[in-house]
Amino acid sequence: MTLSSQTTVADSRAGIGERAPLISLREVGKAHQTSGGASHVLRRITLDIAPGEFATIMGPSGAGKSTLLSILGMLDMDFTGEYFLRGQAVHALGAAQRRALAREHIGFVFQQYHLLDELTVAENLAVPLDYRGVPRSERAARVADILDRFSIVGKKDLYPRQLSGGQQQLVGIARAVIGNPSLILADEPTGNLHSAQARDIMELFARLNAGGTTIIQVTHSEENARYGGRTINLKDGWMV
């Protein structure tokens, strides 16, 4: 099947008169081979995410939540089944094509922040723009804009070790959205924060979503899940 025909198939799944899904998963599975046979992490996940959705993935430890998020973020390509992002068949793309697609459309927010310790806040924000080949002059303007948008202009010359946990997470989210991605993937984004900081971060996600950004978060928090419009429950690798 050609890429153009795969795109047509993915688009047709949305139905006449509806927008095509941003994400379509069809029978996605993942298993590890052990001495006792296959150990299944995900089993036959079929799922559509519409543009502009705020979806939450929940389930007990070991249910496959983070694995599913890694597949959606193209960090894990060792899976079976089909994955379409914006109509493109991710499962059929080469590594370079996947990296380009992810850079263009996906922003990541992690529980552990993953800021670069040797770079200032402003320099950390410029990193994804550098990866995208944004010219230096435009990078400076976009960093200045995102610093203002997130009210962290006063932190621009500080290093991550000089920030609180909530401030580091705020910088992490700013870094995720500086490239204007259509999709944000967040893995336990408030797991290391106290309740007031967590609420601030979730309200920020809600504002980003209201502006049209699609968000998929993994969380154990029922309170965080209430910010989303749909909850996807996993158990033992199954969607339940």
KOLLOFI-854228 format. One line per field, with one value per residue: z, x, y of N, C-alpha, C in turn; residue in three letters. Coordinates in Angstrom, 2 decimals, padded with zeros to 5 digits. Each point is the difference from the previous one (the first is absolute). Example, Ala and Ser with C-alpha at 12.3 -4.5 7.8 and 13.67 -1.06 7.14 Angstrom:
REM KOLLOFI-854228
n.Z = 007.80|-000.72
n.X = 013.19|-000.35
n.Y = -005.69|001.05
ca.Z = 000.00|000.06
ca.X = -000.89|000.82
ca.Y = 001.19|001.19
c.Z = 000.00|000.73
c.X = 000.90|-000.77
c.Y = 001.20|001.09
koldo = ALA|SER
***
This chain:
REM KOLLOFI-854228
n.Z = 000.00|-000.88|000.26|-001.28|-000.31|000.78|-000.51|-001.18|000.28|000.52|-001.04|-000.73|000.96|-000.27|-001.20|-000.81|-000.25|000.30|000.92|-000.80|000.62|001.04|000.83|-000.67|000.97|-000.65|000.97|000.70|-000.08|001.18|-000.25|001.15|-000.66|000.77|000.95|000.60|-001.01|-000.72|000.43|-000.02|-000.60|-001.30|000.00|-001.30|000.15|-000.05|-000.54|000.05|-000.30|000.28|-001.01|000.91|000.03|001.21|-000.25|000.90|000.17|000.52|001.16|000.55|000.89|-001.09|-000.09|-000.21|000.99|000.66|-000.15|000.24|001.00|000.30|-000.25|000.68|000.84|-000.56|001.32|-000.26|-000.90|001.11|-000.93|000.19|-001.18|-000.09|-000.32|-000.07|-000.40|000.10|000.01|000.62|-000.72|001.29|000.07|-001.08|000.87|-000.67|000.62|-001.08|-000.70|000.88|000.00|-001.31|-000.07|000.86|-000.59|-001.11|000.52|000.65|001.14|000.73|000.99|000.73|000.81|-000.60|-000.77|000.17|000.86|-000.84|000.97|-001.08|-000.32|-000.31|000.64|-000.40|000.38|001.10|000.02|-000.28|000.85|000.24|000.09|000.71|000.64|000.00|000.27|001.08|-000.87|000.30|-000.96|-000.68|000.31|-000.08|-001.11|-000.39|000.40|-000.49|-001.05|000.04|000.23|-000.87|-000.91|000.48|-000.14|-000.79|-000.44|001.25|-000.56|-001.03|000.92|000.63|000.81|-000.52|000.46|-000.62|-000.59|000.42|000.57|000.55|000.29|000.39|000.60|000.46|000.25|000.58|000.49|000.39|000.36|000.56|000.32|000.18|-000.40|000.80|000.82|-000.82|000.59|001.25|000.28|001.07|000.54|000.76|-000.67|000.95|-000.36|-000.32|-000.18|000.85|000.77|000.58|-000.05|000.44|000.82|000.27|000.04|000.71|000.68|-000.01|000.27|000.90|000.29|000.00|000.67|000.78|-000.14|000.15|001.01|-000.69|001.10|000.19|001.16|000.59|000.82|001.29|-000.30|000.78|000.85|-000.37|000.14|001.01|-000.21|-000.24|-001.27|000.02|000.64|-000.31|000.38|000.55|-000.28|000.52|-000.50|000.57|-000.97|001.19
n.X = 000.85|-000.25|000.88|-000.23|000.04|001.12|000.39|-000.40|000.58|001.07|-000.03|-000.23|000.86|000.26|-000.35|-001.04|000.44|001.00|000.70|001.03|000.19|000.50|-000.48|000.46|-000.39|000.55|-000.59|000.34|001.09|000.42|001.04|000.46|001.02|-000.52|000.71|-001.02|000.47|-001.02|000.53|-001.32|000.41|-000.28|-001.34|000.16|000.82|-001.28|000.45|-000.91|000.85|-001.03|000.18|000.79|000.13|-000.48|000.84|-000.49|001.21|-000.82|000.41|-000.03|000.97|000.75|-000.94|001.14|-000.28|001.14|-000.18|-001.29|000.33|000.91|-000.95|-000.92|001.02|-000.14|-000.03|-001.07|000.76|000.29|-000.94|-001.12|-000.61|-000.96|000.82|-001.08|000.85|-001.09|-000.48|001.14|000.38|000.00|-000.78|-000.24|000.26|001.01|001.15|000.61|-000.91|000.13|001.32|-000.06|-000.82|000.77|001.10|-000.70|-000.46|001.07|-000.59|001.10|-000.77|001.12|-000.19|001.10|-000.81|001.13|000.18|000.72|000.68|000.77|-001.30|-000.08|-000.98|000.50|001.17|-000.59|-000.64|001.22|000.23|-001.33|000.18|001.10|-000.65|-000.90|001.19|-000.65|000.03|001.25|-000.19|-000.58|001.03|000.79|-000.67|000.06|001.26|000.22|-000.68|000.63|001.12|-000.45|-000.31|001.10|000.17|001.04|-000.26|-000.41|-000.35|000.02|000.68|-001.01|000.66|-000.30|001.24|-000.19|-000.73|-001.22|-000.56|-000.88|001.05|000.68|-001.13|-000.15|001.30|-000.19|-001.10|000.64|000.97|-000.99|-000.44|001.30|-000.04|-000.99|000.22|-000.50|001.01|-000.49|001.08|-000.74|001.15|-001.08|-000.55|-000.82|000.61|000.88|-001.24|000.00|-001.07|000.49|001.25|-000.48|-000.75|001.06|000.71|-000.95|-000.08|001.32|-000.01|-000.92|000.80|001.06|-000.74|-000.42|001.32|-000.37|000.87|000.27|-000.56|001.01|-000.60|001.08|-000.93|000.35|000.00|-001.01|000.62|001.20|-000.55|-000.51|001.25|000.05|-000.24|001.04|-000.38|001.22|-000.70|001.16|-000.06|001.15|000.22|-001.19|-000.70|-000.40
n.Y = -001.19|000.98|001.00|000.37|-001.30|-000.11|001.17|-000.45|-001.16|000.65|000.84|-001.09|-000.35|001.29|-000.48|-000.03|001.24|-000.83|000.64|-000.17|-001.16|000.61|-000.93|-001.03|-000.81|-001.01|-000.71|001.07|-000.71|-000.39|-000.78|-000.47|-000.51|-000.94|-000.57|000.62|000.75|000.42|001.15|000.07|001.11|-000.04|-000.01|-000.03|001.03|000.28|001.15|000.95|000.96|000.80|000.83|000.54|-001.33|-000.20|-000.98|-000.83|-000.52|-000.91|-000.46|-001.19|-000.05|000.08|000.94|000.69|000.86|-000.09|-001.30|000.15|000.80|-000.91|-000.87|000.70|000.09|-001.20|-000.11|-000.73|-000.59|-000.66|000.18|-000.65|-000.09|000.91|001.00|000.77|000.93|000.77|-001.25|000.26|-001.02|000.31|-001.07|000.75|000.98|000.53|-000.27|000.42|-000.67|-001.00|000.17|000.17|-001.06|-000.66|000.44|-000.26|-001.15|-000.47|000.37|-000.21|-000.45|-000.02|-001.04|-000.43|000.74|-000.71|001.00|000.72|-000.62|-000.20|000.00|001.29|000.61|001.16|-000.50|-000.47|001.17|000.39|-001.01|-000.14|001.31|-000.22|-001.01|000.96|000.50|000.50|001.01|000.36|000.91|-000.97|-000.79|001.06|000.32|-001.28|-000.04|001.22|-000.43|-001.18|000.69|000.89|-000.91|-000.55|001.31|-000.36|001.24|000.14|-001.16|000.81|000.66|-000.59|-000.83|-001.19|-000.14|001.16|-000.94|000.31|-001.06|000.82|000.80|-001.08|-000.42|001.24|000.00|-001.20|000.54|001.10|-000.84|-000.69|001.22|000.26|-001.26|000.43|-001.04|-000.90|-000.68|000.04|-000.72|-000.25|-000.40|-000.17|001.02|-000.45|-001.10|000.98|000.44|001.04|-000.07|001.09|-000.50|-001.18|000.68|000.76|-001.13|-000.59|001.12|-000.04|-001.31|000.31|001.02|-000.80|-000.88|001.00|000.17|-001.29|-000.01|-001.09|-000.49|-000.84|-000.22|-000.47|-000.47|000.01|001.30|-000.34|000.81|-000.46|-001.19|000.68|000.36|-001.29|-000.27|-000.84|-001.09|-000.42|-001.05|-000.29|-001.30|-000.40|001.23|-000.24|000.54|000.49
ca.Z = 000.00|-000.06|001.06|-000.33|000.23|001.45|000.48|-000.33|000.93|001.33|-000.03|-000.18|001.25|000.77|-000.41|-000.78|000.80|001.22|-000.22|000.14|001.28|000.03|000.26|-000.12|000.30|-000.39|000.46|000.43|001.09|000.29|000.89|000.21|000.01|001.18|-000.03|000.14|-001.12|-000.21|001.08|-000.71|000.67|-000.58|-000.76|-000.96|000.30|-001.13|000.64|-000.76|000.74|-000.90|000.20|001.06|001.19|001.20|000.42|001.13|000.06|001.40|000.26|001.05|-000.41|-000.86|-000.94|-001.36|-000.26|-000.51|-001.26|-001.03|-000.25|-000.73|-001.39|-000.60|-000.20|-000.91|000.74|-000.01|-001.27|000.04|000.27|-001.11|-000.29|-000.82|000.68|-000.92|000.57|-001.05|-001.23|-000.44|000.60|000.78|000.05|-001.28|-000.28|000.43|001.22|-000.26|-000.22|001.30|000.80|-000.56|000.32|001.44|000.26|-000.51|000.54|001.37|001.12|001.14|001.37|000.81|001.45|000.49|-000.60|-001.06|-000.43|-000.08|001.16|-000.34|-000.79|000.69|-000.41|-001.38|-000.88|-000.04|-000.87|-001.39|-000.50|-001.04|-001.20|-000.66|-000.65|-001.17|-000.97|000.00|-000.01|001.31|000.28|000.31|001.29|001.09|000.09|000.50|001.42|000.73|000.01|000.90|001.35|000.38|000.05|001.20|001.14|000.59|-000.51|001.08|000.24|-001.27|000.14|001.07|-000.38|000.60|001.44|000.74|-000.08|000.75|-000.85|-000.81|-001.02|-000.99|-000.83|-000.85|-001.10|-000.83|-000.83|-000.96|-001.02|-000.81|-000.88|-000.73|-001.43|-000.40|-000.41|000.01|001.01|001.18|000.75|001.35|000.81|001.42|000.01|001.32|000.98|000.96|000.45|001.04|-000.57|-000.60|-001.25|-000.93|-000.49|-000.94|-001.24|-000.68|-000.55|-001.19|-001.04|-000.43|-000.87|-001.27|-000.70|-000.47|-001.18|-001.15|000.09|000.46|001.13|000.57|001.23|000.84|001.40|000.99|000.77|-000.43|-000.11|-001.28|-001.08|-000.18|-000.94|-001.36|-000.46|-000.13|000.70|-000.62|001.08|-000.36|001.03|-000.53|-001.42|-000.75|000.20|000.64
ca.X = -000.85|000.78|-000.28|-001.20|-001.18|-000.15|-000.59|-001.42|-000.65|-000.07|-000.96|-001.37|-000.49|-000.69|-001.40|-000.40|-000.48|000.77|001.43|000.83|000.70|001.42|000.68|-000.76|000.70|-000.78|000.52|001.39|000.42|001.43|000.31|001.39|000.25|000.70|000.25|-001.29|-000.87|-000.24|-000.60|-000.70|-000.07|-001.20|-000.73|-001.05|-000.53|-000.61|-000.32|000.11|000.08|-000.38|000.72|-000.55|-000.41|000.84|-000.27|000.78|000.22|000.10|000.04|000.97|001.39|000.18|-001.12|000.44|-000.26|001.18|000.37|-000.89|000.43|001.27|-000.34|-000.59|001.06|000.98|001.21|000.01|-000.58|-000.04|-001.39|-000.76|-001.19|000.12|-000.05|-000.08|000.03|-000.37|-000.16|001.23|000.16|001.23|000.58|000.64|001.01|001.38|000.38|000.17|-001.34|-000.69|000.58|-000.48|-001.42|-000.11|000.49|-000.95|-001.36|-000.13|000.75|000.01|000.15|000.36|-000.04|001.34|000.37|000.99|000.69|001.45|000.51|001.05|-000.60|-000.95|-001.39|-000.15|000.73|-000.80|-001.15|000.45|000.47|-000.84|000.03|001.26|-000.21|-000.85|000.68|-000.51|001.13|000.36|-000.75|-001.39|000.02|000.03|-001.32|-000.97|000.31|-000.49|-001.46|-000.47|000.33|-001.05|-001.27|-000.03|000.35|001.26|001.08|000.96|000.77|000.63|001.45|000.25|000.21|-001.04|000.24|-000.40|-001.46|-000.80|-000.56|-001.08|000.58|000.62|-001.04|-000.52|000.96|-000.15|-001.19|000.32|000.86|-000.81|-000.95|000.63|-000.06|-001.42|-000.40|-001.43|-000.24|000.86|-000.05|000.46|000.11|-000.05|000.64|-000.03|000.33|000.99|-000.39|-001.03|-001.34|-000.23|000.74|-000.68|-001.20|000.43|000.42|-001.18|-000.75|000.74|-000.37|-001.38|000.04|000.60|-001.00|-001.04|000.55|000.00|001.03|-000.43|000.82|-000.19|000.79|-000.04|-000.03|-000.73|-000.79|-001.39|-000.19|000.57|-000.81|-001.21|000.29|-000.15|-001.35|-000.22|000.97|000.27|000.45|000.74|000.23|000.72|000.27|-001.25|-000.79|-001.23
ca.Y = 001.19|001.22|000.95|000.76|-000.83|-000.14|001.24|-000.03|-000.94|000.60|001.10|-000.49|-000.57|001.03|000.06|001.15|001.12|000.14|000.21|-001.19|-000.04|000.34|-001.27|-001.25|-001.25|-001.17|-001.29|000.19|-000.88|-000.09|-001.11|-000.34|-001.44|-000.48|-001.44|-000.67|000.37|001.43|000.77|001.07|001.30|000.58|-001.00|000.34|001.33|000.72|001.28|001.24|001.26|001.09|001.27|000.84|-000.75|-000.10|-001.38|-000.49|-001.44|-000.39|-001.43|-000.37|-000.19|-001.16|-000.15|000.31|001.41|000.70|-000.64|000.56|001.37|-000.07|-000.35|001.19|000.98|-000.61|-000.38|-001.46|-000.47|-001.46|-000.37|-000.53|000.77|001.19|001.29|001.13|001.35|000.94|-000.76|-000.66|-001.33|000.03|-001.35|-000.30|001.01|-000.21|000.72|001.43|000.56|000.06|001.09|001.26|000.12|000.27|001.36|000.98|-000.06|-000.52|000.55|-000.91|000.50|-001.16|000.17|000.33|001.29|-000.20|001.21|-000.15|000.72|000.95|001.07|000.87|-000.19|000.45|-000.94|-001.22|000.23|000.09|-001.30|-000.61|000.83|-000.34|-001.29|000.20|000.82|001.37|000.95|000.55|001.22|-000.37|-000.72|000.98|000.62|-000.97|-000.21|001.18|-000.06|-001.06|000.45|000.94|-000.73|-000.84|000.87|-000.45|000.85|000.20|-001.24|-000.41|-000.20|-000.96|-001.40|-000.84|-000.24|001.19|000.08|-000.98|-001.05|000.55|000.86|-000.87|-000.61|001.06|000.14|-001.20|000.15|001.06|-000.61|-000.91|000.70|001.08|-000.31|-000.05|-001.35|-000.27|-001.03|-000.07|-001.25|000.31|-001.22|000.37|001.32|000.65|-001.03|000.46|001.33|000.04|000.14|001.32|000.01|-000.91|000.68|001.03|-000.65|-000.55|001.13|000.40|-000.96|000.29|001.18|-000.41|-000.80|000.92|000.66|-000.91|-001.04|-001.32|-000.44|-001.34|-000.12|-001.19|000.42|-000.79|000.95|000.23|001.45|000.41|-000.57|000.81|001.09|-000.52|-000.27|-001.45|-000.84|-001.30|-000.87|-001.20|-001.01|-001.16|000.21|000.14|001.19|-000.49
c.Z = 000.00|001.13|-000.28|000.23|001.48|000.60|-000.26|000.94|001.36|000.03|-000.07|001.29|000.81|-000.35|-000.73|000.94|001.32|-000.35|000.17|001.36|-000.13|000.13|-000.24|000.31|-000.37|000.42|000.43|001.19|000.19|000.99|000.11|000.02|001.24|-000.13|000.10|-001.13|-000.07|001.23|-000.63|000.85|-000.48|-000.89|-000.83|000.32|-001.29|000.56|-001.01|000.97|-000.99|000.22|001.09|001.22|001.14|000.60|001.11|-000.07|001.46|000.12|001.08|-000.55|-000.82|-001.01|-001.44|-000.37|-000.64|-001.31|-001.15|-000.33|-000.80|-001.47|-000.71|-000.30|-000.91|000.69|000.02|-001.27|-000.06|000.39|-001.25|-000.21|-000.77|000.85|-001.07|000.80|-001.13|-001.36|-000.48|000.77|000.71|-000.04|-001.28|-000.34|000.44|001.19|-000.23|-000.22|001.30|000.84|-000.50|000.35|001.48|000.33|-000.39|000.81|001.48|000.97|001.20|001.31|000.89|001.48|000.53|-000.63|-001.17|-000.56|000.02|001.05|-000.35|-000.83|000.85|-000.47|-001.46|-000.96|-000.09|-000.96|-001.47|-000.61|-001.06|-001.28|-000.80|-000.75|-001.29|-001.07|-000.10|000.04|001.35|000.34|000.36|001.32|001.15|000.19|000.61|001.46|000.83|000.13|001.00|001.45|000.52|000.19|001.28|001.25|000.73|-000.54|001.05|000.29|-001.17|000.13|001.14|-000.57|000.72|001.51|000.86|000.02|000.93|-000.96|-000.91|-001.12|-001.09|-000.91|-000.93|-001.20|-000.93|-000.92|-001.05|-001.13|-000.91|-001.00|-000.86|-001.51|-000.55|-000.47|000.00|001.10|001.12|000.69|001.36|000.85|001.47|000.21|001.34|001.10|001.07|000.64|001.15|-000.62|-000.68|-001.33|-001.05|-000.60|-001.03|-001.35|-000.77|-000.59|-001.24|-001.16|-000.54|-000.93|-001.35|-000.84|-000.55|-001.23|-001.19|000.06|000.51|001.10|000.39|001.20|000.61|001.44|000.86|000.73|-000.58|-000.18|-001.34|-001.17|-000.28|-000.93|-001.45|-000.35|-000.10|000.75|-000.70|001.09|-000.55|001.20|-000.65|-001.50|-000.88|000.24|000.48|000.22
c.X = 000.88|-000.38|-001.26|-001.25|-000.22|-000.64|-001.49|-000.76|-000.17|-001.03|-001.42|-000.58|-000.78|-001.48|-000.32|-000.53|000.73|001.46|000.74|000.68|001.44|000.82|-000.98|000.93|-000.91|000.74|001.47|000.30|001.50|000.23|001.51|000.12|000.81|000.21|-001.29|-000.98|-000.20|-000.66|-000.62|-000.10|-001.24|-000.66|-001.11|-000.66|-000.50|-000.62|000.12|000.05|-000.28|000.88|-000.67|-000.49|000.99|-000.34|000.96|000.10|000.23|000.03|001.02|001.41|000.12|-001.09|000.39|-000.14|001.20|000.48|-000.85|000.42|001.30|-000.23|-000.59|001.06|001.11|001.34|000.17|-000.71|-000.09|-001.41|-000.62|-001.24|000.33|-000.15|000.03|000.01|-000.23|-000.06|001.25|000.20|001.35|000.70|000.75|001.13|001.39|000.33|000.11|-001.35|-000.76|000.53|-000.50|-001.46|-000.20|000.45|-001.03|-001.28|-000.12|000.89|-000.14|000.13|000.20|-000.09|001.34|000.58|000.97|000.54|001.51|000.65|000.99|-000.51|-000.95|-001.42|-000.18|000.68|-000.73|-001.18|000.40|000.35|-000.93|-000.05|001.27|-000.14|-000.83|000.65|-000.52|001.19|000.20|-000.83|-001.45|-000.07|-000.08|-001.37|-001.02|000.25|-000.52|-001.51|-000.49|000.34|-001.08|-001.33|-000.14|000.42|001.25|001.17|001.08|000.87|000.92|001.50|000.36|000.22|-001.04|000.17|-000.43|-001.52|-000.66|-000.51|-001.10|000.51|000.69|-001.04|-000.61|000.93|-000.10|-001.20|000.22|000.87|-000.81|-000.86|000.66|-000.01|-001.40|-000.43|-001.52|-000.38|001.01|-000.25|000.64|-000.05|000.13|000.59|000.00|000.45|000.97|-000.36|-000.99|-001.31|-000.24|000.75|-000.68|-001.23|000.36|000.38|-001.21|-000.87|000.70|-000.30|-001.40|-000.03|000.61|-001.00|-001.12|000.47|000.17|001.04|-000.61|000.95|-000.40|000.91|-000.16|000.04|-000.69|-001.02|-001.40|-000.26|000.55|-000.84|-001.24|000.22|-000.20|-001.45|-000.31|001.10|000.07|000.61|000.69|000.12|000.62|000.21|-001.22|-000.60|-001.37|-000.97
c.Y = 001.24|000.93|000.77|-000.82|-000.23|001.23|000.02|-000.93|000.64|001.11|-000.51|-000.54|001.04|000.08|001.28|001.07|000.18|000.27|-001.31|000.02|000.47|-001.28|-001.14|-001.16|-001.15|-001.27|000.10|-000.89|000.06|-001.13|-000.15|-001.52|-000.37|-001.51|-000.79|000.31|001.51|000.61|001.24|001.26|000.75|-001.03|000.65|001.35|000.66|001.27|001.13|001.17|001.12|001.21|000.83|-000.74|000.19|-001.36|-000.40|-001.52|-000.36|-001.52|-000.30|-000.11|-001.29|-000.20|000.28|001.47|000.70|-000.62|000.54|001.42|000.02|-000.36|001.22|001.05|-000.48|-000.25|-001.51|-000.46|-001.52|-000.45|-000.61|000.85|001.26|001.26|001.09|001.30|000.98|-000.68|-000.71|-001.30|-000.07|-001.35|-000.36|000.97|-000.47|000.87|001.50|000.67|000.13|001.15|001.35|000.23|000.35|001.41|001.05|000.06|-000.32|000.76|-000.93|000.76|-001.22|000.33|000.52|001.26|-000.14|001.31|-000.26|000.90|001.10|001.18|000.83|-000.32|000.39|-000.96|-001.33|000.15|000.03|-001.35|-000.60|000.83|-000.26|-001.31|000.15|000.86|001.42|000.96|000.67|001.23|-000.31|-000.75|000.99|000.64|-000.96|-000.33|001.16|-000.03|-001.04|000.34|000.95|-000.71|-000.81|000.76|-000.46|000.81|000.19|-001.21|-000.34|-000.29|-000.95|-001.40|-000.86|-000.21|001.18|000.18|-001.01|-001.07|000.52|000.88|-000.83|-000.64|001.03|000.22|-001.20|000.09|001.08|-000.55|-000.92|000.73|001.07|-000.23|-000.08|-001.39|-000.13|-000.98|000.12|-001.33|000.25|-001.26|000.40|001.40|000.71|-000.95|000.46|001.34|-000.07|000.47|001.34|000.12|-000.87|000.66|001.07|-000.62|-000.53|001.12|000.55|-000.95|000.29|001.21|-000.34|-000.80|000.87|000.77|-000.91|-001.09|-001.30|-000.47|-001.42|-000.11|-001.39|000.47|-001.05|000.86|000.18|001.50|000.51|-000.49|000.85|001.20|-000.44|-000.27|-001.48|-000.74|-001.35|-000.88|-001.24|-000.93|-001.22|000.09|000.16|001.37|-000.44|001.15
koldo = MET|THR|LEU|SER|SER|GLN|THR|THR|VAL|ALA|ASP|SER|ARG|ALA|GLY|ILE|GLY|GLU|ARG|ALA|PRO|LEU|ILE|SER|LEU|ARG|GLU|VAL|GLY|LYS|ALA|HIS|GLN|THR|SER|GLY|GLY|ALA|SER|HIS|VAL|LEU|ARG|ARG|ILE|THR|LEU|ASP|ILE|ALA|PRO|GLY|GLU|PHE|ALA|THR|ILE|MET|GLY|PRO|SER|GLY|ALA|GLY|LYS|SER|THR|LEU|LEU|SER|ILE|LEU|GLY|MET|LEU|ASP|MET|ASP|PHE|THR|GLY|GLU|TYR|PHE|LEU|ARG|GLY|GLN|ALA|VAL|HIS|ALA|LEU|GLY|ALA|ALA|GLN|ARG|ARG|ALA|LEU|ALA|ARG|GLU|HIS|ILE|GLY|PHE|VAL|PHE|GLN|GLN|TYR|HIS|LEU|LEU|ASP|GLU|LEU|THR|VAL|ALA|GLU|ASN|LEU|ALA|VAL|PRO|LEU|ASP|TYR|ARG|GLY|VAL|PRO|ARG|SER|GLU|ARG|ALA|ALA|ARG|VAL|ALA|ASP|ILE|LEU|ASP|ARG|PHE|SER|ILE|VAL|GLY|LYS|LYS|ASP|LEU|TYR|PRO|ARG|GLN|LEU|SER|GLY|GLY|GLN|GLN|GLN|LEU|VAL|GLY|ILE|ALA|ARG|ALA|VAL|ILE|GLY|ASN|PRO|SER|LEU|ILE|LEU|ALA|ASP|GLU|PRO|THR|GLY|ASN|LEU|HIS|SER|ALA|GLN|ALA|ARG|ASP|ILE|MET|GLU|LEU|PHE|ALA|ARG|LEU|ASN|ALA|GLY|GLY|THR|THR|ILE|ILE|GLN|VAL|THR|HIS|SER|GLU|GLU|ASN|ALA|ARG|TYR|GLY|GLY|ARG|THR|ILE|ASN|LEU|LYS|ASP|GLY|TRP|MET|VAL
***
